[in-house]
Amino acid sequence: MKQAIVIFGSTGNLMYKKLIPALDKLIKKEHLDESSKIYCIARKDFSLKDYIADAKKQVTEEVNWEKLVTFLEYIVFDVNDINDYLLLKNKIKADGYTDLSIYLAVPPNLFPIIAKGVSESKLISKGESEKRIVFEKPFGENLNSAKKINRELWKYFDEKQIYRIDHYLGKEMIQNILVVRFANVVFNHIWNNSTISSVSILSKEKEGVMSRGGYYDKIGALKDMLQSHLLQMASLIAMDKPTSLDSEAIKDEKVKVLKDMIFSEKDLIVGQYKGYLEAEKVAKDSNTETFVYAKAYIENDTWKGVPFHFLSGKKLDEKLSEIIIHFKDDSALKAYFPSATKHQNKLIIRVAPKEGVQFQLNVKEPGLGEQTIPASLDYCHSCDALKNNPESYEKLLLELLNKNRTLFTRWDEIETTWNLVDELKSKDKKVHQYETYQDMIKIIKSKGVDFYDF
């Protein structure tokens, strides 16, 4: 079946920085064959030649432009004009495409407008299994706005036709969480509160908001990172084993564990880096947080009493995203091994920038001494891939074309995470000023949080 992708917002940053490189790789690997077509939709009055010239100025990765251009067609489009949708529909039909993905690489305020046009023109009709529509994060700015958007979408499409992208789910090590957990018997009986003392989920960035101040100042770290990326990682770590690895079975378990999660309001700590107020399009009196630490508990038999620590921020010491599973010490550790350091047993799932899995354990130091020291068993996934590791958008686009919904978020996942974050966001918290990561760590430690959790 001939496949077509329609991309609204084809002159935007997402298209140039992520989608074009990903599409180029899919073509090189023959996941898109020569019968496929990519319709680039935008309002700029470009010819295809103009469009390629503009893209070349902004795409930083190496792309086979000569090959890519054979797949592309550029269409000048007014999203408010139903006639443009009808012309597009007739063109796709005349070109012989029945398997259709429509990708909205546009701001959320355009979602309802484009969705309505796509539906009324019958580019996609409700229930058509070979047609789907894709929406980029952010999906709303709070629960009410997300519900409003979703009600509009359900007027026009079935839930199974809607693909909501959280690009973190396309990252190699996020996909690897299920393999690490369920393909290794060693973890099956210890993945619970009898052996795990805490879980830390971190996402640190060195950069500030840069040119995204206008967007970020309305959102902040709680909504930008905790509501989506961090809670998605937590749900994969904490969910029960699904009945199968079918997309819906996995999502059922993720939603169950998210509904059992309760945040500790007294342990919420937010900060704003010094210099944020000087960023472009940021209000001079803004209290928007650029750093968040939060602690949650999951009220079920598996995880009761185990704290889940979440930390995310901008302008920190390094770019790092990882999940740390801290295991409890044996009750006789010090009696048998007085030199052993506590809290050394941990599993680290490294998401970015390096990808891999590290298991830390106690061993005897080399030589004649009896000292106990920590050592690591380390698997470097990005090293092993030898630069053949797919970028997250390459994987997400392939899953979209294959109609596999596992790496896309379902509405009840979004609804549950917004419930959690809206509750936290409603609390009036002091916004601490910071220059360094250690400034915020000192504040967190002053609240009695064990430092080894970070």
C-alpha positions as CSV (number, residue, x, y, z in Angstrom):
1,M,0.0,0.0,0.0
2,K,1.4,3.4,-1.0
3,Q,2.1,5.6,2.0
4,A,1.9,9.4,2.2
5,I,2.9,11.8,5.0
6,V,1.4,15.2,5.2
7,I,3.3,17.6,7.5
8,F,1.7,20.9,8.5
9,G,4.3,23.4,9.7
10,S,6.9,22.3,7.2
11,T,8.9,25.6,7.5
12,G,9.1,25.4,11.3
13,N,12.0,24.5,13.6
14,L,10.7,21.0,14.3
15,M,10.6,20.1,10.7
16,Y,14.1,21.5,10.0
17,K,15.8,20.2,13.1
18,K,14.2,16.9,13.7
19,L,11.8,15.7,11.0
20,I,13.8,16.2,7.9
21,P,16.9,14.4,9.3
22,A,14.6,11.6,10.5
23,L,12.9,11.2,7.2
24,D,16.2,11.2,5.4
25,K,17.4,8.3,7.6
26,L,14.2,6.3,7.0
27,I,14.7,6.8,3.2
28,K,18.3,5.6,3.4
29,K,17.2,2.5,5.3
30,E,14.4,1.9,2.8
31,H,11.6,2.2,5.4
32,L,10.1,4.7,2.9
33,D,10.2,3.3,-0.7
34,E,10.1,5.2,-3.9
35,S,6.3,5.1,-4.1
36,S,6.0,7.1,-0.9
37,K,5.3,10.8,-0.8
38,I,5.9,13.6,1.7
39,Y,3.6,16.6,1.3
40,C,5.2,19.7,3.0
41,I,2.4,22.1,4.0
42,A,3.1,25.7,5.0
43,R,1.9,29.2,4.4
44,K,5.1,30.7,3.0
45,D,4.9,31.3,-0.8
46,F,7.7,29.0,-1.8
47,S,8.3,26.7,-4.8
48,L,9.8,23.4,-4.0
49,K,13.2,24.8,-5.1
50,D,12.8,27.7,-2.7
51,Y,11.8,25.4,0.1
52,I,14.8,23.2,-0.3
53,A,17.1,26.3,-0.4
54,D,15.5,27.5,2.9
55,A,15.8,24.1,4.5
56,K,19.5,23.7,3.6
57,K,20.2,26.9,5.5
58,Q,18.7,25.5,8.7
59,V,19.1,21.7,8.7
60,T,22.4,21.1,10.4
61,E,22.7,17.3,9.9
62,E,24.0,15.7,6.8
63,V,21.1,15.0,4.4
64,N,21.0,13.4,0.9
65,W,19.1,16.3,-0.6
66,E,19.1,14.9,-4.1
67,K,17.3,11.7,-2.9
68,L,15.1,13.4,-0.4
69,V,13.7,16.0,-2.9
70,T,12.3,13.1,-5.0
71,F,9.9,12.3,-2.1
72,L,8.8,15.9,-1.5
73,E,6.0,18.1,-2.7
74,Y,5.6,21.6,-1.3
75,I,2.1,23.1,-1.0
76,V,1.3,26.7,0.0
77,F,-1.7,26.4,2.4
78,D,-4.1,28.5,4.4
79,V,-5.2,26.4,7.4
80,N,-8.4,28.6,7.7
81,D,-9.5,27.9,4.1
82,I,-11.6,24.7,3.7
83,N,-10.9,24.9,-0.1
84,D,-7.2,24.3,0.5
85,Y,-8.1,21.1,2.4
86,L,-10.4,19.9,-0.4
87,L,-7.7,20.6,-3.0
88,L,-5.2,18.6,-0.9
89,K,-7.6,15.7,-0.5
90,N,-8.2,15.6,-4.2
91,K,-4.5,15.7,-5.0
92,I,-3.7,12.8,-2.6
93,K,-6.5,10.8,-4.0
94,A,-5.4,11.5,-7.6
95,D,-1.8,10.5,-6.6
96,G,-3.2,7.1,-5.4
97,Y,-2.5,7.3,-1.7
98,T,-4.8,5.6,0.7
99,D,-2.4,5.0,3.7
100,L,-2.1,8.5,5.1
101,S,-0.4,10.1,8.1
102,I,-1.1,13.8,8.9
103,Y,1.5,15.3,11.2
104,L,0.8,18.6,13.0
105,A,4.2,20.2,13.6
106,V,2.4,23.4,14.7
107,P,1.6,25.2,17.9
108,P,-1.3,23.7,20.0
109,N,-3.6,26.6,19.3
110,L,-3.8,25.4,15.6
111,F,-4.7,21.8,16.6
112,P,-8.5,22.4,16.6
113,I,-8.4,24.5,13.4
114,I,-6.5,22.0,11.4
115,A,-8.3,19.0,12.9
116,K,-11.6,20.6,11.8
117,G,-10.4,21.2,8.3
118,V,-9.0,17.7,8.0
119,S,-12.3,16.2,9.1
120,E,-14.7,18.5,7.1
121,S,-12.7,17.9,3.9
122,K,-12.7,14.2,4.6
123,L,-9.0,14.0,4.4
124,I,-9.5,11.7,7.4
125,S,-12.9,10.4,8.3
126,K,-13.8,8.9,11.7
127,G,-13.0,5.1,11.8
128,E,-10.7,5.0,8.7
129,S,-8.1,2.5,9.9
130,E,-5.5,3.4,7.3
131,K,-5.5,7.1,8.2
132,R,-4.1,8.8,11.4
133,I,-3.3,12.2,12.7
134,V,-0.3,13.1,14.8
135,F,-0.1,15.9,17.5
136,E,3.1,17.2,19.1
137,K,3.6,18.0,22.8
138,P,2.5,20.2,24.5
139,F,-1.0,18.8,24.7
140,G,-2.7,21.7,26.5
141,E,-1.3,23.9,29.2
142,N,-3.4,22.4,32.0
143,L,-6.0,19.7,32.5
144,N,-8.9,22.0,31.4
145,S,-7.2,23.1,28.2
146,A,-6.1,19.5,27.4
147,K,-9.7,18.3,27.9
148,K,-11.0,21.1,25.6
149,I,-8.5,20.1,22.9
150,N,-9.4,16.4,23.3
151,R,-13.1,17.0,23.1
152,E,-12.6,18.7,19.8
153,L,-10.4,15.9,18.5
154,W,-13.0,13.2,19.5
155,K,-15.6,15.1,17.4
156,Y,-13.6,14.3,14.3
157,F,-11.4,11.2,15.0
158,D,-11.5,7.9,16.9
159,E,-8.9,7.6,19.7
160,K,-7.1,4.9,17.7
161,Q,-6.6,7.4,14.9
162,I,-4.9,9.9,17.2
163,Y,-1.2,9.7,17.8
164,R,0.2,12.0,20.5
165,I,3.9,12.4,20.5
166,D,6.1,12.7,23.6
167,H,9.5,12.5,21.9
168,Y,11.1,11.0,25.1
169,L,9.3,7.8,24.4
170,G,11.2,7.4,21.2
171,K,14.6,7.4,22.9
172,E,16.4,4.1,22.8
173,M,16.9,3.7,26.6
174,I,13.3,4.6,27.4
175,Q,12.2,1.7,25.1
176,N,14.9,-0.4,26.8
177,I,13.2,0.0,30.2
178,L,10.7,-2.8,29.3
179,V,13.5,-5.1,28.1
180,V,15.6,-4.5,31.2
181,R,12.6,-5.1,33.5
182,F,10.8,-8.0,31.8
183,A,13.5,-9.9,29.9
184,N,15.8,-10.4,32.9
185,V,14.6,-12.9,35.5
186,V,17.1,-11.4,38.0
187,F,14.8,-8.3,38.4
188,N,11.4,-10.0,38.5
189,H,11.4,-10.7,42.3
190,I,13.3,-7.7,43.5
191,W,11.4,-4.9,41.7
192,N,9.4,-3.9,44.8
193,N,9.5,-2.1,48.2
194,S,11.2,-5.1,49.9
195,T,14.5,-4.5,48.1
196,I,14.2,-1.0,46.5
197,S,14.7,2.0,48.8
198,S,14.1,4.8,46.4
199,V,13.9,5.8,42.7
200,S,15.4,9.0,41.2
201,I,14.4,10.4,37.8
202,L,16.6,13.3,36.6
203,S,16.6,15.5,33.6
204,K,19.2,18.3,33.7
205,E,20.1,20.8,31.0
206,K,23.0,23.2,30.7
207,E,21.3,25.7,28.4
208,G,18.7,28.3,29.5
209,V,15.5,29.0,27.7
210,M,17.3,30.6,24.8
211,S,14.8,31.8,22.1
212,R,11.9,29.8,23.7
213,G,11.1,32.4,26.4
214,G,7.7,33.3,25.1
215,Y,6.6,29.7,25.3
216,Y,8.4,28.7,28.4
217,D,7.3,31.6,30.5
218,K,3.7,30.4,30.3
219,I,4.7,26.8,31.0
220,G,7.6,26.3,33.4
221,A,9.5,23.2,34.4
222,L,6.5,21.5,36.1
223,K,4.4,21.5,33.0
224,D,7.2,21.2,30.4
225,M,9.1,18.3,32.0
226,L,7.3,16.7,35.0
227,Q,3.9,16.4,33.4
228,S,5.3,14.6,30.3
229,H,8.8,13.2,30.2
230,L,9.5,12.5,33.9
231,L,6.1,11.0,34.7
232,Q,6.3,8.8,31.5
233,M,9.6,7.4,32.7
234,A,8.2,6.8,36.2
235,S,5.2,4.9,34.8
236,L,7.4,2.6,32.8
237,I,9.6,1.9,35.9
238,A,6.8,1.4,38.3
239,M,4.0,-0.3,36.3
240,D,3.1,-3.9,36.9
241,K,3.9,-6.5,34.2
242,P,1.4,-6.2,31.4
243,T,-0.6,-9.1,30.1
244,S,1.2,-8.7,26.8
245,L,3.5,-6.2,25.1
246,D,0.6,-4.9,23.1
247,S,0.3,-1.1,23.1
248,E,-3.0,-1.0,25.0
249,A,-2.0,-3.5,27.6
250,I,1.2,-1.4,28.4
251,K,-0.9,1.8,28.6
252,D,-3.4,0.2,30.9
253,E,-0.6,-0.6,33.4
254,K,1.0,2.8,33.1
255,V,-2.3,4.5,33.8
256,K,-3.0,2.3,36.8
257,V,0.3,3.2,38.5
258,L,-0.1,6.9,37.7
259,K,-3.5,6.9,39.3
260,D,-1.9,5.4,42.5
261,M,0.7,8.2,42.6
262,I,0.6,10.9,45.3
263,F,2.9,13.9,45.4
264,S,4.3,15.2,48.7
265,E,3.3,18.8,48.6
266,K,5.6,19.8,51.4
267,D,8.6,18.4,49.5
268,L,8.0,20.4,46.3
269,I,10.9,22.8,45.7
270,V,11.1,25.2,42.7
271,G,13.8,27.6,41.5
272,Q,14.6,30.1,38.8
273,Y,18.1,30.6,37.4
274,K,19.6,34.0,37.7
275,G,19.4,35.7,34.3
276,Y,16.1,34.2,33.3
277,L,14.3,37.5,33.6
278,E,16.7,38.9,30.9
279,A,15.8,36.2,28.4
280,E,13.9,37.3,25.3
281,K,10.1,37.5,25.7
282,V,10.2,36.7,29.5
283,A,8.1,38.9,31.7
284,K,10.4,41.1,33.9
285,D,8.5,40.1,37.1
286,S,8.1,36.4,36.1
287,N,7.8,33.8,38.8
288,T,8.0,30.9,36.3
289,E,10.1,28.0,37.6
290,T,13.1,26.8,35.6
291,F,13.9,24.1,38.2
292,V,11.7,21.6,40.0
293,Y,12.3,18.9,42.6
294,A,9.3,16.9,43.6
295,K,8.8,13.7,45.7
296,A,6.0,11.2,45.2
297,Y,4.8,7.9,46.6
298,I,2.8,5.2,44.9
299,E,0.1,3.8,47.1
300,N,0.0,0.2,46.1
301,D,1.4,-3.0,47.6
302,T,4.4,-3.1,45.3
303,W,5.7,0.4,45.9
304,K,4.2,1.6,49.2
305,G,6.8,3.6,51.2
306,V,9.3,4.0,48.3
307,P,9.9,7.7,47.5
308,F,10.1,8.6,43.8
309,H,12.4,11.7,43.4
310,F,12.0,13.9,40.3
311,L,14.5,16.6,39.4
312,S,14.6,18.7,36.3
313,G,16.1,22.1,35.5
314,K,17.8,24.5,33.1
315,K,21.2,26.2,33.5
316,L,22.6,23.3,35.6
317,D,26.0,21.7,35.7
318,E,25.5,19.2,32.8
319,K,23.2,17.8,30.3
320,L,22.0,14.5,31.8
321,S,18.9,12.3,31.8
322,E,18.9,9.1,33.8
323,I,16.9,6.9,36.1
324,I,18.5,5.6,39.3
325,I,17.1,2.6,41.2
326,H,18.5,2.5,44.7
327,F,18.5,-0.9,46.4
328,K,18.4,-1.4,50.1
329,D,21.4,-2.5,52.0
330,D,21.5,-5.9,53.5
331,S,20.7,-5.7,57.2
332,A,24.0,-7.4,58.1
333,L,26.2,-5.3,55.7
334,K,28.2,-3.5,58.4
335,A,28.4,-6.5,60.7
336,Y,30.0,-8.6,58.0
337,F,31.8,-5.9,56.0
338,P,32.7,-2.9,58.3
339,S,34.5,-1.1,55.5
340,A,31.5,-1.2,53.1
341,T,29.9,2.1,52.1
342,K,26.1,2.2,52.4
343,H,23.8,2.8,49.5
344,Q,26.1,1.5,46.8
345,N,23.8,-1.0,45.2
346,K,22.0,0.7,42.3
347,L,20.8,0.3,38.8
348,I,21.3,3.3,36.5
349,I,19.5,3.6,33.2
350,R,21.2,6.4,31.3
351,V,18.9,8.0,28.8
352,A,21.0,11.0,27.5
353,P,23.5,12.1,26.4
354,K,25.2,8.7,26.7
355,E,22.8,5.7,26.6
356,G,23.3,2.6,28.6
357,V,22.7,0.6,31.8
358,Q,25.0,0.5,34.8
359,F,24.7,-1.8,37.8
360,Q,26.8,-0.8,40.9
361,L,27.7,-3.4,43.5
362,N,30.1,-4.0,46.3
363,V,33.3,-6.0,45.7
364,K,36.6,-6.7,47.5
365,E,39.4,-4.3,46.5
366,P,42.3,-5.9,44.6
367,G,45.3,-6.9,46.6
368,L,46.0,-8.2,50.2
369,G,43.6,-5.9,51.9
370,E,40.0,-6.6,53.1
371,Q,38.5,-3.3,52.1
372,T,35.1,-3.4,50.3
373,I,34.7,-1.0,47.4
374,P,32.0,-0.2,44.9
375,A,32.4,-1.4,41.3
376,S,30.2,-1.2,38.2
377,L,29.0,-3.5,35.5
378,D,28.5,-1.1,32.6
379,Y,26.7,-1.5,29.3
380,C,27.2,1.4,26.9
381,H,24.3,1.2,24.5
382,S,25.3,4.2,22.3
383,C,28.9,2.7,22.1
384,D,27.6,-0.7,21.0
385,A,25.4,0.9,18.4
386,L,28.4,2.3,16.6
387,K,26.5,5.5,15.6
388,N,23.7,3.5,14.1
389,N,21.4,4.4,17.0
390,P,18.2,5.8,15.7
391,E,17.2,9.3,16.9
392,S,13.9,9.4,18.6
393,Y,12.0,11.0,15.8
394,E,13.2,8.4,13.3
395,K,11.8,5.7,15.5
396,L,8.5,7.5,16.2
397,L,7.9,8.2,12.5
398,L,8.6,4.5,11.7
399,E,6.1,3.4,14.4
400,L,3.6,5.8,13.0
401,L,3.9,4.4,9.5
402,N,3.6,0.9,11.0
403,K,0.5,1.9,13.0
404,N,2.2,0.8,16.2
405,R,0.8,3.0,19.1
406,T,3.1,1.8,21.9
407,L,5.4,4.9,21.8
408,F,2.5,7.4,21.7
409,T,0.5,8.6,24.6
410,R,-3.2,7.7,25.2
411,W,-5.7,10.3,26.4
412,D,-6.1,8.8,29.9
413,E,-2.3,9.0,30.4
414,I,-2.3,12.7,29.6
415,E,-5.4,13.3,31.8
416,T,-3.9,11.5,34.8
417,T,-0.5,13.3,34.6
418,W,-2.2,16.7,34.2
419,N,-4.3,15.9,37.3
420,L,-1.1,15.3,39.3
421,V,0.7,18.4,38.0
422,D,-2.2,20.8,38.2
423,E,-2.6,19.8,41.9
424,L,1.1,20.7,42.5
425,K,1.0,23.8,40.4
426,S,-1.9,25.2,42.5
427,K,0.3,25.3,45.6
428,D,1.9,28.7,46.3
429,K,5.6,27.9,46.6
430,K,8.7,30.2,47.0
431,V,10.7,30.4,43.9
432,H,14.4,30.1,44.9
433,Q,17.0,31.9,42.8
434,Y,20.0,29.9,41.8
435,E,23.3,30.3,39.9
436,T,24.4,26.6,40.1
437,Y,23.0,23.1,40.5
438,Q,24.7,23.0,43.9
439,D,22.6,26.0,45.1
440,M,19.4,23.9,44.6
441,I,21.0,20.8,46.0
442,K,21.7,22.6,49.3
443,I,18.1,23.8,49.5
444,I,16.9,20.2,48.8
445,K,19.2,18.8,51.5
446,S,18.0,21.4,54.0
447,K,14.6,19.8,53.7
448,G,16.0,16.5,54.9
449,V,16.3,14.7,51.5
450,D,19.1,12.1,51.5
451,F,21.9,13.4,49.2
452,Y,22.6,9.9,47.8
453,D,19.3,10.1,45.9
454,F,21.0,12.4,43.4
